[in-house]
Amino acid sequence: MIGIPAVSHVLPSLEIIRELVARGHRVTYANDPAMTDLITATGAEFIPCTSVLPVTDNNWPDDPIAAMSLFLEDAVQALPQLRAAYDHDPADLYLYDIGAYAARALAESQDRPVMQLSPTFVGWKGYDQDVAAHVRQLPGADVYRAEFTQWLAGCGASTTDVDTFSGRPAHALALIPRAMQPNADQVDTDTVTFVGPCLGPRSGEGVWTRPADAENVLLVSLGSAYTRRPEFYRQCLAAYGNLPGWHVVLQIGKYTDPRELGAIPPNVEVHSWVPQMTVLEQADAFVTHAGMGSCNEALFTGVPMIVVPQAVDQFLNADRLVELGVARRIDTPEATAETLRTALSELVADPEVARRSARLRADVRAEGGSLRAADLIENLLG
């Protein structure tokens, strides 16, 4: 397995890796040393591959072409590291994250089978016209594509078309519920299989116990990246602090100082990080940024959501959750104490939300998760 050092990209694959190790396979996982502890906990052998992606300080450019160029730059410098690790000891099968372009180049240069693990939605038959064509018109796109083409021509990859290489793997596992996929009926199921969230016990992430006197529990979290939102947290405290019948778990991330929040009401506990899945298993509602990992966990546990998207795919995810009938959307500028409190009241009082959440919970769990993913990987191994 070859990945990138973003927690939201690493966590979805870990249970698959753990399952493959348990079945007796020799599994290595190449990633930046920042991910060592997460990966070694699965039993896989960690292969250090230093990344230049700006995940440590979350300093991503707003311009999409500039962001895409960072992944290409990372691939260019990662490939020699991967060759040093794997040219003398090639894998029988390479798994790779959607952002780890060097992995596919390595596999193709060694003529080895390769399978993509996608932690978010995948392309569909009309994707080129719906999305990619617009991206190709952005300033800088021509230069980016020329640099990508030049790299492909010299890196040993057998696929030399940029769009095919970056967006059309021969084999892919989508680690998301099919319900979250845009235009799911147009996805090529000959190459893509939806296995749903691959979740399992995360004993190393700590514990959280629901207070015995908590009538209802609300989790508020904007994930791991876009968490420098002190004003949003203050509005949440104003909305849910001292709200009768509710105990609130507020995760503020590592970029916000708790002292910026002011007085903390007695029904609220504030943390820089919480074991999210553990809390969701005991929660009644979830205020989330609608990152795909958080969407997966909430659907898996059947917890209705108030979605406050912050960046990238979160806006699409938020709209999809609203369409599915399990969420209310509030954009950040409109996230006042009043709108947040009203949304929670309406969400938990709606029996249709509860019914749809329960149905989707059953559907998501039926997709197979890590066990089905491991079966499919073994099938490709032959």
C-alpha positions, 0 to 999 in steps of 0.5 A: 500500500502506498499513500499520502500523509493526510489522516483523512486518506490514511484512516479509510484504508487501515482496516483493510490493511489490518485484515490482509495482515490477519489473513497471512499476507506480507503487507508493507505500507509506504507513507511519510514518517508522520503516519508511522504510528497509525500504520504500524498499529495494523501489523503492516511493515512501514516503509518511509517515503517522505512527502512534500505535501503541506499537510502538517500546517494545512497550508493548501493553496486556494487555486485548484491547479496549484493544489493539483500541482502539489500532488504532481510535485510530490509524485516526482520526488516520491518515485525515486524513494519508492524505487529504492524500496521496491525495485529489488523486492517488487510487490505482487500487488500494489494498492494506492491512494488516489493522491499517490501517483508515484505508486501507479507509475511504479507498478506499471514500470514493474508490470505488476497489478495495481488497485486504487483505494479511493477514500472519496467519490470516483469518476463517472461516465460523464465526469469528463464533460461535467467536471474535468472539461471545466478544470482544463479551462482554468489558468495554468491547466495547460502548463500543469498537464504538459508537466504531467505528460512529460513526467509520465513519458520518463517515469516508466509508466505504461499509461501516458495519458494524463486523464487516464492515469490520474482518473481511470484506474483499471481496478478501484475500491471505493471506500464510501457508501454508494449512496454518497457517490454522485451519478452512481448509476453512471459509474463503471462497475466493471472497474469500480466496486463500492465496499462502503466504509472500512471501519473497525475498533480503534483501540489506540485512539482512546475512549469516551464514555457517555455521561450517565445523566446525558439525555442526548449527546451532540458531537461538534467537529470540523475534522482534522484540517479546516479547524481554525474556526473560533467564531464558529465554535463560539456560535456553537457554544451560544447555541448548545451551551446550557441547552436542556437535555443535551450534553455537547462534545466540542472538538476544536482541532489543533489550530484553535486555542481554547482560551479564544472560546470564552466561558465554557458552559457546564454541559459542554466538554472541549477537546483538541481531538476526540475518538470520533467513531467512539463518540458517534456510536453513543451520539444522537446528533452530529455537527460536521464539516461533511468530510467524507470520512465523517460522513461515512462514520455518521452514516455507519452509526445512523447519526443525523447531521447538521452539515457546515461544509468548509472546503473541497468536496465537503459542499457536494457531500453536504448537498448529498446528505440533504438529498438523502434526508439525513441532514440539514445544511448551514453554510459558515456565514449563516451559522449563528447560534439561532440557526444552529439551535433551530436546525438541531431542534428540527433534525431530532424532531423529524421522524423521517430523518430517523427512519432514513438514518436507520435505513442508510445505516443498514445499507452501508453495513451491508456493502461489506467493508474491509472483509469484502475489500480484502476478498476483492484484493485477494481475487486480484492477487489470484 
